C-alpha cells in the first residue's frame, strides 16, 4: 500500500461513508474480502465477495481508493489487485 495525501483522504471518506451506510457488505463480513491463498474455499469466497461488491453503492469509491493506495491484498471495489 502506498500512502498519498489523496489515498488518506479517500480512505477516510470511504470509512465515513461505510459508517453512514451501516450495511456495507465489507462491514458485515470483512473476512470475505481478504482471502488466504491457502483457503480451500478461496475461489468461492472471492466470487461471493465480488458479487457483494456489485450490490454496494460505495464500490466505485472503494476502487478509487485501492487504485490510489496501490492496495495489493483483498477485494476492493469488486476487483483483485491483479485485475
Backbone as CSV, one residue per row, in Angstrom:
resi,resn,N_x,N_y,N_z,CA_x,CA_y,CA_z,C_x,C_y,C_z
1,UNK,0.846,-1.165,0.000,0.000,0.000,0.000,0.896,1.235,0.000
2,UNK,0.500,2.225,-0.769,1.216,3.483,-0.842,0.321,4.580,-0.295
3,UNK,0.803,5.279,0.728,0.007,6.362,1.285,0.374,7.667,0.603
4,UNK,-0.636,8.287,0.036,-0.506,9.626,-0.502,-1.560,10.476,0.199
5,UNK,-1.459,11.767,0.053,-2.488,12.624,0.637,-3.868,12.257,0.124
6,UNK,-3.929,11.953,-1.169,-5.214,11.593,-1.764,-5.715,10.254,-1.229
7,UNK,-4.820,9.267,-1.095,-5.274,7.954,-0.612,-5.761,8.049,0.833
8,UNK,-5.113,8.856,1.643,-5.555,9.043,3.033,-6.930,9.698,3.056
9,UNK,-7.118,10.709,2.236,-8.422,11.386,2.160,-9.508,10.417,1.692
10,UNK,-9.199,9.638,0.653,-10.180,8.672,0.133,-10.513,7.607,1.170
11,UNK,-9.499,7.133,1.907,-9.725,6.116,2.931,-10.635,6.650,4.027
12,UNK,-10.382,7.877,4.467,-11.234,8.487,5.490,-12.658,8.653,4.979
13,UNK,-12.790,9.116,3.740,-14.124,9.279,3.162,-14.834,7.933,3.040
14,UNK,-14.115,6.919,2.573,-14.701,5.590,2.432,-15.184,5.066,3.780
15,UNK,-14.359,5.168,4.805,-14.758,4.693,6.133,-15.945,5.462,6.680
16,UNK,-15.970,6.768,6.468,-17.104,7.565,6.931,-18.389,7.144,6.221
17,UNK,-18.286,6.934,4.920,-19.472,6.528,4.161,-19.917,5.113,4.539
18,UNK,-18.964,4.229,4.836,-19.317,2.883,5.301,-20.058,2.988,6.626
19,UNK,-19.556,3.832,7.520,-20.248,4.046,8.800,-21.650,4.606,8.579
20,UNK,-21.774,5.557,7.658,-23.077,6.164,7.372,-24.051,5.156,6.777
21,UNK,-23.555,4.313,5.855,-24.404,3.303,5.208,-24.858,2.252,6.221
22,UNK,-23.923,1.816,7.045,-24.253,0.857,8.091,-24.343,-0.583,7.657
23,UNK,-24.691,-0.837,6.410,-24.854,-2.230,5.987,-23.997,-2.574,4.776
24,UNK,-22.877,-1.899,4.612,-21.967,-2.231,3.520,-21.499,-3.674,3.701
25,UNK,-21.437,-4.443,2.624,-21.048,-5.860,2.733,-19.719,-6.067,3.457
26,UNK,-18.762,-5.188,3.238,-17.458,-5.351,3.887,-17.539,-5.126,5.388
27,UNK,-18.506,-4.397,5.834,-18.710,-4.176,7.269,-19.327,-5.418,7.895
28,UNK,-20.181,-6.086,7.155,-20.894,-7.247,7.681,-20.026,-8.503,7.730
29,UNK,-19.122,-8.667,6.756,-18.288,-9.878,6.676,-16.911,-9.537,6.117
30,UNK,-16.090,-8.810,6.878,-14.800,-8.356,6.347,-13.867,-9.482,5.916
31,UNK,-13.948,-10.635,6.566,-13.059,-11.742,6.207,-13.321,-12.277,4.802
32,UNK,-14.480,-11.987,4.242,-14.783,-12.417,2.873,-13.980,-11.632,1.838
33,UNK,-13.419,-10.512,2.218,-12.738,-9.632,1.279,-11.212,-9.707,1.370
34,UNK,-10.724,-10.491,2.335,-9.288,-10.727,2.491,-9.095,-12.227,2.630
35,UNK,-8.803,-12.872,1.523,-8.826,-14.325,1.433,-7.412,-14.889,1.496
36,UNK,-7.217,-15.849,2.360,-5.947,-16.548,2.480,-5.770,-17.447,1.257
37,UNK,-4.621,-17.374,0.626,-4.364,-18.171,-0.582,-4.436,-19.664,-0.317
38,UNK,-4.246,-20.075,0.922,-4.299,-21.495,1.279,-5.720,-21.972,1.595
39,UNK,-6.665,-21.065,1.635,-8.048,-21.402,1.980,-8.668,-22.241,0.867
40,UNK,-9.120,-23.455,1.163,-9.720,-24.297,0.128,-11.018,-23.711,-0.446
41,UNK,-11.631,-22.795,0.285,-12.844,-22.138,-0.197,-12.526,-20.772,-0.818
42,UNK,-11.252,-20.486,-1.041,-10.822,-19.175,-1.509,-11.500,-18.711,-2.782
43,UNK,-11.574,-19.586,-3.786,-12.192,-19.179,-5.047,-13.662,-18.830,-4.846
44,UNK,-14.356,-19.644,-4.070,-15.784,-19.386,-3.811,-15.969,-18.092,-3.013
45,UNK,-15.104,-17.858,-2.036,-15.186,-16.616,-1.254,-14.925,-15.411,-2.151
46,UNK,-13.954,-15.536,-3.065,-13.657,-14.425,-3.966,-14.859,-14.139,-4.863
47,UNK,-15.451,-15.171,-5.397,-16.632,-14.996,-6.250,-17.770,-14.320,-5.477
48,UNK,-17.986,-14.764,-4.256,-19.044,-14.197,-3.423,-18.746,-12.744,-3.071
49,UNK,-17.509,-12.456,-2.685,-17.174,-11.081,-2.305,-17.312,-10.134,-3.492
50,UNK,-16.949,-10.574,-4.680,-17.113,-9.729,-5.867,-18.591,-9.466,-6.138
51,UNK,-19.415,-10.486,-5.941,-20.856,-10.299,-6.132,-21.420,-9.321,-5.101
52,UNK,-20.954,-9.424,-3.869,-21.395,-8.490,-2.834,-20.981,-7.065,-3.170
53,UNK,-19.777,-6.892,-3.684,-19.319,-5.559,-4.095,-20.238,-4.985,-5.174
54,UNK,-20.746,-5.848,-6.011,-21.636,-5.400,-7.081,-22.923,-4.800,-6.567
55,UNK,-23.281,-5.089,-5.321,-24.508,-4.541,-4.737,-24.234,-3.308,-3.880
56,UNK,-22.964,-2.973,-3.705,-22.588,-1.901,-2.782,-22.550,-0.543,-3.486
57,UNK,-23.216,0.452,-2.936,-23.201,1.783,-3.545,-21.847,2.491,-3.404
58,UNK,-20.933,1.928,-2.624,-19.630,2.550,-2.406,-18.523,1.901,-3.226
59,UNK,-18.864,0.982,-4.119,-17.834,0.213,-4.820,-16.898,1.087,-5.663
60,UNK,-17.392,2.141,-6.276,-16.507,2.995,-7.075,-15.544,3.786,-6.204
61,UNK,-16.013,4.291,-5.085,-15.136,4.985,-4.149,-14.097,4.015,-3.587
62,UNK,-14.516,2.828,-3.281,-13.632,1.786,-2.771,-12.541,1.464,-3.794
63,UNK,-12.930,1.290,-5.039,-11.969,1.006,-6.103,-11.019,2.184,-6.305
64,UNK,-11.545,3.401,-6.271,-10.696,4.580,-6.431,-9.634,4.621,-5.332
65,UNK,-10.059,4.342,-4.100,-9.088,4.307,-3.005,-8.018,3.241,-3.270
66,UNK,-8.433,2.036,-3.611,-7.495,0.928,-3.802,-6.484,1.221,-4.903
67,UNK,-6.934,1.852,-5.979,-6.012,2.198,-7.061,-5.029,3.278,-6.623
68,UNK,-5.524,4.282,-5.921,-4.653,5.361,-5.457,-3.630,4.850,-4.441
69,UNK,-4.062,3.953,-3.557,-3.190,3.440,-2.496,-2.370,2.232,-2.937
70,UNK,-2.633,1.727,-4.145,-1.962,0.527,-4.651,-2.116,-0.641,-3.669
71,UNK,-3.355,-0.866,-3.240,-3.652,-1.979,-2.337,-3.323,-3.292,-3.053
72,UNK,-2.562,-4.146,-2.387,-2.161,-5.412,-3.002,-2.886,-6.611,-2.406
73,UNK,-3.636,-6.412,-1.340,-4.354,-7.509,-0.697,-5.838,-7.188,-0.608
74,UNK,-6.636,-8.193,-0.833,-8.066,-8.046,-0.656,-8.820,-7.702,-1.928
75,UNK,-10.123,-7.721,-1.790,-11.044,-7.346,-2.853,-11.485,-5.915,-2.558
76,UNK,-11.265,-5.037,-3.486,-11.615,-3.614,-3.334,-12.426,-3.192,-4.554
77,UNK,-13.622,-2.716,-4.323,-14.472,-2.278,-5.434,-14.789,-3.398,-6.410
78,UNK,-14.794,-4.610,-5.912,-15.140,-5.762,-6.749,-14.003,-6.305,-7.590
79,UNK,-12.774,-5.883,-7.314,-11.637,-6.356,-8.101,-10.487,-6.808,-7.188
80,UNK,-9.625,-7.627,-7.746,-8.403,-8.009,-7.061,-7.285,-7.084,-7.518
81,UNK,-6.153,-7.159,-6.875,-5.001,-6.340,-7.259,-4.598,-6.611,-8.718
82,UNK,-4.584,-7.861,-9.106,-4.195,-8.212,-10.477,-5.184,-7.730,-11.526
83,UNK,-6.427,-7.623,-11.154,-7.439,-7.164,-12.109,-7.317,-5.664,-12.327
